[in-house]
Amino acid sequence: MAKGLYLTPLFRTAGDCGLLMEFGNAIDPGINQRIRAMASVLAAEPVPGITEVIPTYCAVIVIYDPCTTAPDTLKPLLTRLNQGLSATALAEPDTVELPVCYHPTLGPDLNMVAEIHNLTPEAVIEIHTRPLYPIYMIGFTPGFPYLGGLPEQLHTPRLDSPRKRVPWGSVGIANNQTGIYPIESPGGWQLIGRCPIRLFDPARKDPILLKAGDLLKFRAIDLDEFQEIKGRQN
């Protein structure tokens, strides 16, 4: 059984038109698989009144039209769907490779992260670019990917005092998570590099580049390649 998986999902109210269906209490691939399966089932067989399904680390949030349906109607229906999730075949996730420049001018906390773990900056880069990271959810700001699978060697606390301005594309670490800031915003994650690809661009047909359920691979680049790629984004 997946770590932290509930035998029966819990339901919670999420605002005046949302229902949260919680599958567990841990960041775990098994829990994420059930969340992906539920989202897939609801996409393939739309339920009257449900207008949006949002995957998170441990739950799906179902947004519904209160003029059409209600939680008391949705809960038994979603519970029945949950009982058949083990037989749901999931599509193979897409793998997206993103370049990251780990130069200290773009990753101001890289040396600090290295010191905390008694590593060299080069070792931090090698470890950080090693995994295929599952994208568990998108949130916080438009297009921000919350990634699983950060090697334990790099688990690093957040900054004691968040920055007021974090540049878009900044790659950070917070505890057992890593992610990328799609837009300039405040943030308290340890910044170790920067990606020159815009994860959120309202001018694109699909403004958000990444999606939950896919895999992300980081590729280290030098400062010259960063500037070249970033120049093509503007």
N, C-alpha and C positions, 0 to 999 in steps of 0.2 A: 504494500500500500504506500502511496505517496506520503512523504513527510507532511504532517499537519492537515491531511485530507479529512474532511468530515464525512461520516457515514451518510448523513442526510444534509443537504444544503440548508443554510439558514437564510431567512428573508428579513430584510430591513427596509424601512421606508427611506426613500431618497428624494426629498422635496415633495412637491405637490403632484408630480406626474412621473416619478421614478420609483423603481423597485430594484433593490440590490439583492442579488442572489449570490451568497457567499459560499464558496466550495471548500475553504480551508483557511489556515492562519499562518501560512509560510510561503516564502518565495521558492517554489518547487516545480520542476518540469512536469511532474505527474498532475499536479493541480492545474498548471497552465494548459496541459493537454485537454483536460475536461472543459476548461473555459473555452478553448478554441473549438472543441466539439459542439458545445452548446451554441456558440455564435454561428457555427456552420449550419447546424440544424435549423436555427431560426432564420438564417438567410435563405435556405433552400425551401423551407415551408413557412412562409410568413404567417404570423398570428394576427388576426384582426385587432386593431387598436395599438399594436406595438409599432412605434415610429423609428426607433433607433436602438441598437444594442452596442454597448461600450464595454470591451474587455478591460479588466484591470489585473493586478497581480494575483489576487485571490478570489475575484468575483466577476460577474457580469452585471452591469447596470442596464436595466430594461427601461427605456423611456416610452411612455404610453400616452394615448389620447384619453383623458378622463371622461370625455363625452361618449367614448366608445366602449371602454372596458375599465376594470378596477382591479386592485390587488387581490381581492377575494376571488376573482375570476382567474387571474393569471397564476396565482400560487399553485393550485392543484394541476393546472396545465403544464407549467414548467417542471413540477415535480415528476409528472409522468414522462416528460421528455428526458429528464435526467436519468431515469431508470434504463433508458435505452442507449445512453451515450457510449457505452463500451463497444457497441457494434458500429459506431460511426467511423467511417474511413475519412481521414484527414488528407488533404492535398499536401504534396511535398512542399515545404517552405522554399521561397525564393531566397537566394543568398545575394546580399548587396555588399560590395566592397567600397569602402570610403577611405580616401587618403587623409593622413593626419601628419602634420609637422610638429614634432616634439621639441622644437628649438626653445631654449629657455625664455626668449622674448615673447613667445606665444603660449608657453606653458609655465607661468611664473611659479607654480608650486611643484614642478617636477623634481627639483633638487631636494626640497623638503620631504616629499614622499620617499625619495631614495634614502635619505638619511634616517627616516623613521623606521625603515625596514632593513637597514644595513645593506643596502644595495647600491650599485652604481646607477646613474641615470640611464645608461645603455641597457642595463639589466631590466629596469622598469619598463623601458620601451619594448624590449623583446618579450617580456611576460605579458604586457598589455596587448600586444598585437598577435599573440599566439592563439587565443580561442576563436571559435565561431560563437558569437553572442546571440542567444535568442532574444527577440524583441517582445517583451512581455506586454507592454502597454505604451500608449502615446498620451502624454498629458503635461500638466504644469504650465507650459506655454505651447502654442501651436506647433506640433511636429516633434516635441521633445521625446526621444525614445528612452524608456527605462529598460535596461539590459540586464539579463541574468548571466551567470557564468564567470564573473570576475574572479580570477585566481585568488585564493586566500592570502597569498604572499603580498597582495596589493590592497587588502582591506585597510582603509584609512579613514579616520574620523573626519567629519566636516570641519570647516574653519570655525574657530571660536566666534569670529565676527564676520558675517556675510559681506560680500562686496556689493556696493550699490549698482555697479555697472559691470556686467560680464559680456565681452564681445560675442556676437553671433559666431557659431562654429566652434566655440571653446569646448574641449573635451575634458570632463571632470570625473573625479572619484569621490564618493561619499559612502563611508562604511563599506558594505559589500556590494555596492552598485557602481556602475559607470554609465555615462550618458553624454549627450551632446546638446549644447544650448543652440536652438534654432534661430533665436532672435536675441538682440541685446536685452538684458534683463538683470535684475538683482539675482544673486546666487551665492550659496555658501559651500559649493563643492570645491575640492582641491583641483586646480586646473593644471593639466600636464601636457596639453597640446592644443592644436586648433585644426579644424577641418575646413578646407576652402570651398566645399560644396554646400550650397544653401539647402537646408532641410525643409525650409518653409519659404515659399515664394508665391504670393497671392496672384501673380501674373501668369503662373503656369496653369494648364488645364487641370492637373492634380496638384494643388498647392503643397500638400504634405508628401514628402518623398518616401518615407518609410511607413510600414504598416505592421501592426501587431501580428505575431505569428511567423514573421520572416526571420532570417538570420543575418547578422551583421559581422563583417570582417574588417578590421582596421589594417591599413597598409602605411608604413612609415615612409615619409618623403622628406626631402631637404627643403631649405628655405626658398631656394630658387624655384623649385617645382610648385611650392605653395603659392608663391606670388604669381606664377604663370597661370595656374588653375583659377585662382581667385580673380585675376584680371578678366578671365573669360566669363565670370559670373555676373559682372557688373554691366 
